[in-house]
Amino acid sequence: MIDGIKIGHDNPCFIIAEVGINHNGDLTAAKKLIDAAVDSGANAVKFQKRNLESIYNKEILDNPTLDSQGTEILIDVLKEVEFDENDFKVIVDYCKEKNIILLCTPWDIPSVNFLEQLNIPAYKIASADLTNFPLLRYIAKLKKPMIVSTGMSNFEEIDKTVNFLKNEDVFFVLLHCNSTYPSPTELLNLNLIPELREKFDVPIGYSGHESIIIPSVTAVNLGAVIVERHITLDKNMKGLDQSASLEPREFKQLVHFIRDSEKSMGSSLKKMTRGEILQREVLGKSIVCSSNIKKGDSFSSENIQVKTPARGLSPQYYFELLGKSSSRDLKKGEYLQNEDLK
């Protein structure tokens, strides 16, 4: 359960609009993204919190060129867009005003400590921290739900983390994930969702980074109990995650598609609806007499045929009826009934 909402296979999919760093360090943009998430019908909106001094060595922060070019680009972006504590307090108040759940991904323990002051109801663990047991244990001890992405990891690592969290006695959901931004559709491997559920016996969700909608709906049909997708004001905006995000109109469409898909799943019971019964009466078929039949005459292809509507014996019994003797007089056009089989 996250902030009063039940999570699981017997409940509607919990949909997270991941703002991440798509606000580009602009509170006005962040509020617009929260508004878009609310308008879409998402259950929650999610941000990210980092303490860069806790994540990186000082020499790399001072001179990112000492590491890879990717690290240099990332640090430059994070320094530019990271919200401070006052910004987050504004976001908390705005989410309360808009009545949407606020979640956050802490990338380090100091960020967890700060987010605890904001009373975050659940924590999202980034794929990069699936193997970060010190961080996982620190959060697990808070006994709040954990949502753990499994991107860029192998089965052995996932298995080790699952066993670790089960021993920590905390509720958690694994998210199947491909950590390419954006993810090619043919590499999403959504069939892993039921596979992960069977293998690890925990609820499975989906964190998608594809640029389209349909795979996320497919994930729900395959059993995902949570769907997390990035949301952006414009895919062409500056930023690392914009191209792997959905614009407000698309995100609203995603939620609509998921809810319609859930309705269509229905139950495993097979029974005719009222509309089908009416259609059956109009379009269904019956066995009728193609000529007058006297009592004692044998039924044959010469004196019975199949006609619409469904007012009598089903044509499924046509061949069973052939060769049997009629127990009564029948007129041409008359519908045969169940008792005529005896």
PAFI-162966 format. One record per residue: x, y, z of N, C-alpha, C in turn; residue in one letter. Coordinates in steps of 0.02 Angstrom, whole numbers, plus 50000, padded with zeros to 5 digits. Layout:
BEGIN
XYZXYZXYZa ...
//
This chain:
BEGIN
500424994050000500005000050000500445006350000m 500285010949957500645017349955500165023049968i 500245026250024499825031950043499085030250038d 498895024350062498195022350063497955018750001g 498375018349949498175014949887498485007949886i 498055002849878498304995949876498674994549811k 499224991049818499634989149761499614981549754i 499444979149695499434971849685499014969949626g 499004963449611498684960949550497924961449552h 497634962149611496904962749615496684970049619d 497144974549606497004981749611497204985249546n 496924991149534497124994949474497864996449474p 498154996849415498864998549409498995005349440c 499535005849479499755012049510500205015649460f 499995021549437500345024949383500745030949410i 501385030949395501835036149420502075040549362i 501975047049368502245051849320502925054049346a 503445051749313504125053149334504365059749305e 504385064849347504655071349326505415070849322v 505705067449373506425066649374506775073349375g 507165074549323507495081149317507255084849255i 506675082749230506405086049170506165093249182n 506175095349245505995102349261506565107049245h 507175104249234507775108249217507935113549270n 507765112049332507925116649386507455122549392g 506885122249358506405127849357505775125849395d 505645129249451505055127549491504405128549454l 504375133549411503765134649372503635128749326t 504165126249294504105120349251503895114249292a 504175113649353504005108049397503255108149413a 502995114049427502285114649443501855112849383k 502065114949324501695113349263501685105749252k 502235102449267502275095249260501825091749311l 501795094349371501335091649421500615092549398i 500455098349371499785099649345499615094549290d 500095093249246499985088549191499865081549218a 500235079649270500145073049301499455072449332a 499245077649366498575077749396498045077149342v 498105081149290497615081149236497585074349201d 498145070849198498155064349164497795058849203s 497735059849269497445054649311497965050149343g 498605051949339499125048049371499015047749447a 499245042349478499175041649550499705045649588n 500285046349557500835049649593501285053249543a 501645058049570502155061649532502815060449568v 503365059649532503995057849564504565062349541k 504975064149590505575068149578506195064149598f 506775067149593507405064049613507775068849659q 508125066049709508515070249755509215067349762k 509705071749754510405069749758510795074449804r 511275071549838511795075349872512445073749835n 512645078049790513195076349745513835074849783l 513945078249840514555077049879514555070049908e 513955067249918513915060449945514005055149891s 513825056949829513845052049774514535051749741i 514855057549733515485057849696516065059749741y 516655057349723517265059649756517375067049741n 517675070549789517765077749782518175079649720k 518685075649705519105077449648518725076949582e 518235072449578517845071849517517345077649513i 517045079549570516595085249569516965091649550l 517575092249576517965098249561518195098349488d 518335092349461518575091849393518295085549359n 517665085949334517335080049305517705077049246p 518165080749216518535078049159519015072449180t 519125071649246519545066249270519225059449257l 518575059349251518215053049237518015052949163d 517505049149147517285048549077516915054849053s 516835055248988516455060748960515735060548983q 515455054448990514775053749015514685056549084g 515185055149128515165057849196515215065449195t 515635068049152515715075349147515055078649127e 514725075849077514085078649055513565078149109i 513525072349142513025071249193513105076049252l 513715076649276513825081049334513665088249317i 513845090449258513685097249237512935098449237d 512555093549211511825094149210511535094149280v 511765089449322511495088849390511635095149431l 512215098049423512365104149459511885109749439k 511665109549377511235114849350510505113949372e 510275107649376509555106549384509345104449455v 509815102549498509635099849564509265105049606e 508675103149630508295107549675508595107549744f 508565113249778508795113449847508215111849894d 508335111949958507835109850007507225114350006e 507315120649997506745125249995506305123849934n 506635122349878506245120649818505815114449830d 506095109449863505715103349877505125104649923f 505215109149970504655110750015504085114049976k 504265118049926503755121049883503385115549844v 503765110749820503475105149782503005101049826i 503215099649888502795095949935502125099549945v 502155106049958501545109849969501105109949907d 501415110449849501025110749787500675104049773y 501025098549787500715091949778500125090949826c 500195093349887499645092949935499055097049909k 499205102949884498675107349857498305103949799e 498685100449758498395097249698498155090149712k 498245087849774497995081249796498285075549754n 498945075549746499275070049712499855067749755i 499975061249755500515058249796501185060449769i 501635062449813502315064249795502785058549814l 503145055949766503665051049778504335053949757l 504865050649778505525053149760506035047549760c 506535048149717507095043549715507685046849750t 507895044149808508505046749840509105042949813p 509625046449796510215043249768510755042149821w 510595044049883511105043549936510755044250003d 511115042550056510815042550124510645049650148i 511065054750137510865061550157510205063750124p 510095061650063509465063350029508875059750062s 508985053550085508455049950121508275053750184v 508785055950221508655059550283508255065950271n 508405069350216508025075350200507305073650182f 507215068550140506545066750117506115064250175l 506425061250225506045059150284505725065150319e 506065070850317505775076850346505145079050308q 505105077050244504525078950203503975073650206l 504105068250243503615062850251503425059550185n 503915057950145503805054350082503525047450099i 502955045350068502625039050089502955032650062p 503365033150010503695027249982504315029649944a 504785025049936505415026849904505525022849840y 505725026349788505915023049725506675022349724k 506895016249709507615014949703507795014649630i 508265018749609508475018849539508845012349521a 508835010649458509185004649435509915004649456s 510215010549456510915011149474511055009049545a 510535009049588510635007349658510325000549677d 510144996549627509904989749642510394985849684l 511044987049672511564983349708511844987149768t 511564992949783511824997149837511514995049903n 511764989649932511464986849993511464991650053f 511984995650063511955000450119511355005250112p 511245007750051510675012250041510015008450049l 509975002450021509364998450025509184996950098l 509684995050137509544993450208509334999750246r 509655005250232509485011450267508755013250255y 508535012650192507835014150175507365008850202i 507565002450198507134997050221506974997650295a 507435000150334507315000850406506775006050421k 506615010250372506075015050381505385011750376l 505375005550350504755001550343504235005050300k 504485008450249504045011350199504105007350135k 503565007250094503605003350032504195005649988p 504495000849953505055002149910504884999849839m 505065003849790504955002149719505645001949688i 505844996049665506544994949646506594993249572v 506934997549534507024996349463507604991349452s 507534987349398508014982049385508404983049320t 508414989249294508784990449233509534989249243g 509884988049189510604986849186510854981949240m 510464976649252510664971549301510514964649273s 510834959549302510704952649279510294948949331n 510084942849314509664938949358509994937649426f 510634936349424510984934849487510964940849534e 511064946849507511034952849549510334954049575e 509834953249531509134954149553508964949149608i 509164942849598509024937649648509334939449715d 509944941749714510284943549777509924949349812k 509714954349773509354960049803508674957949829t 508314953749792507664951349815507734947749882v 508204943249887508304939649950508504944350006n 508914949349990509124954250040508524958050067f 508094960450022507514964350044506994960050079l 506914953850058506454949350094506694948350166k 507344947850176507614947050244507544953450284n 507484959150250507384965550284506654966450305e 506224962050281505514962050300505184968750284d 505234970750220504924976950197504534975450133v 503974978850123503584977950061503954981450004f 504044977749949504374980749891504084977949827f 504154981949775503944980049707504554980649662v 504674975549621505194976049571504904979049507l 505284983349475505074986049410505534983249356l 505224979749308505614977849248505794984349212h 506394984549185506624990949158507194989849108c 507194993649054507764994149009508035001249016n 508655001849039508925008349057509265011948998s 509015010848938509235014748880508745020448870t 508995026348855508565032348848508635035348778y 508125034848735507525030648744507665023348727p 507245018848751507335011648741507035009548674s 507415005848633507125003248571506564998248587p 506014998648552505434994548566505604987148564t 506014985148516506164977948507506614975248563e 506874979448606507304977148660506974977648729l 506324978848731505984979848796505884973248833l 505814967748797505744961048829505214960948884n 504614963048867504074963448916503864956548943l 504024951248907503864944548933504244942848997n 504734947049014505074946049078504624947749137l 504094951549127503664953449183503354947349217i 502994942949180502744936949214503304932249236p 503864932349200504434928149219504724930349287e 504804936749296505054939449360504574937949417l 503934938549403503424937249454503464929949477r 503514925349429503544918249446504184916449482e 504734919349459505384917549486505494920249557k 505274926349569505424929649633504834930149681f 504234928649656503634928749698503544935449734d 503624940849696503494947649722503104951449669v 502754956749687502404960749636502904963849587p 502714963949523503154966549471502804972449436i 503184977649425502934983349387503384984649327g 503304990449298503684992149238503884999449238y 504525000649227504785007449219505005008049146s 504625011949107504745012249035505115018549014g 505575017548968505945023248940505885023548864h 505385019948837505255020448766504905027048751e 504895028948689504615035448671503875035048651s 503585028948654502885027948634502475025148692i 501825024148681501365022448734501225014948740i 501115011548684500855004748683501234999848727i 501904999748728502244994848770502054995248844p 501935001248868501745001948939501054998948953s 500604999548905499944996448912500024988848909v 500454986448864500594979348859500874976648925t 501294980648957501584978549021501044977349073a 500534981649074499974980749121499604974249104v 499494972949040499154966849020499544960549040n 500204961349045500634955749065500714955149141l 500384959749177500384959149250500724964549289g 500964969849257501294975249293500814978749340a 500984979249404500544982349454500704989749462v 501284991849438501494998849438501765000449369i 501605006249343501925008649282502205015549297v 502845016349282503185022749291503435025049223e 503235031149204503465034149141503665041349154r 504195043449120504415050449124503905054949089h 503805060749118503365065749088503765072149075i 503625075349018503975081449000503485086348970t 503655092748973503245097848941503355097748866l 503955095748844504125095748773504735091148763d 504655086048720505205081348708505825084748679k 505735090548650506295094148618506655098748666n 506435098948729506775103148778507475100548792m 507895104848817508565102748839508495098048898k 508895092748899508875088148955509045081048935g 509285077148983509505070348969508935065448957l 508355066748988507805061848987507215063848943d 507235069748914506645072348879506415067748823q 506885065148784506705061148725506385054448745s 506505052148806506215045848830505595047048871a 505305052948865504735054948906504105055748863s 503535056248897502905057548864502685064748878l 502435068048828502165074748838501475074148871e 501225079748901500595079248939500025075848902p 499925077448839499385074248801499495066748796r 500115064648785500275057548780500185054048847e 500395057348900500335054248966499605053148984f 499185058048968498465057448981498185051548941k 498415050848879498195045348837498425038648866q 499035038448892499295032448923498845030148980l 498675034749025498255033049082497575030549057v 497295034049008496645032148980496675025048950h 497205023648913497275016948882497345011548936f 497735012948988497825007949041497165006549077i 496785011749092496155010749127495645006949083r 495625008649019495185004948973495404997748966d 496054996648964496314989848959496134985749021s 496174988949079495994985449141495254983549141e 494834988149118494114986549114493994980649068k 494364980449013494244975148963494464968348987s 494904968049037495144961549062494584957649094m 494124960949128493534957549157493724951749202g 493364946149194493484940249234493604934249189s 493764928549220493894922449182493254918349172s 492684921049194492044917549185491794918649114l 491534913349083491254913949016490494913749021k 490184919449009489454919649008489244925048960k 488654924048930488404928948882488154935148917m 488324940848888488054947148913487344948048886t 486984952748914486304954048890486314955848816r 486804959848796486854961648726486974955648681g 487384950948705487524944848666486894940548660e 486504940248714485884936248712485414939048659i 485364945648657484924948848607485194947548536l 485854947948527486154946648463486054939348442q 486124934948491486044927748478485334926248452r 484844929648481484154928448460484044930748388e 484404935948368484314938748301484754935148249v 485384933748268485864931348220486014923848225l 485814920848281485954913748292485574909248243g 485734902948245485454898048198485064892648236k 484564889648199484164884148225484074878848171s 483884872948192483684867748144482934868348133i 482724868948070482014869548053481834864248001v 481184862947996480934858147947480914861447877c 481214858147828481184860847760480584857947721s 480234853247753479614850447726479204847547783s 478584845847770478174842747822478464835947841n 478474834547906478734828147932478194824847975i 478054818547959477564814947999477904811148055k 477514809648106477764805748162478014799048135k 478624797248155478924790948133479384791848074g 479344797448037479804798647982480504799848009d 481014798047970481704799147989481924806147968s 482314809248011482604815747994483174814647944f 483194819047894483724818447843483874825347816s 484404825647775484584832047744484054834447695s 483564830047679483034831847634482454835447669e 482404834447736481824837447771482004842147828n 482644842947843482854847947893483414852247865i 483464858447889483984863047868484124868147924q 484654872047914484854877147965484634883947941v 484284887547987484034894247971484134898948031k 484144905248016484124910548067483394912448079t 483194914448140483574915748201483614909648247p 483894910648307483974905248356483344904648397a 482874900548373482244899548409482144892248429r 482594887848407482484880848421483134877148432g 483154870848411483724866448423484344869048386l 484904869148422485534871648393485774867148336s 486054870148283486324866148228486934861848248p 487174862848309487694858348334487434851148337q 486764850348340486474843548345486224840948278y 486394844548224486144842648157486324835448140y 486954833648146487164826948125486934821548175f 486864823648237486604818948287485874817348274e 485524822148244484804821348231484674816848170l 485124816948121485024813148059484924805648074l 484394802848043484244795648052483784794148109g 483684798948154483214797848209482504798648183k 482034795248216481334795548197480984801148234s 480574804848199480204810348231479664807548278s 479614810448336479124808148386478464811848380s 478414816248328477804820248321477754822648249r 477154825048232477054828148166477344835148167d 477704836948114478014843548109477844846648042l 477754853148042477584856747981478204860147952k 478204861247888478744864847854478854871647888k 479484873347903479644879647935479634879348011g 479404873848039479364873248112480054872048141e 480184875048199480824874148233480844867648272y 481384863848264481464857948305481694860048375l 481514856048425481664857548494482074851948526q 482304853048586482734848148620482404841248624n 481744841248636481394834748644481414830748579e 481524833948522481554830248459482184826048453d 482674827148497483274823048497483154816148529l 482614815548570482504809448608482224804048564k 
//
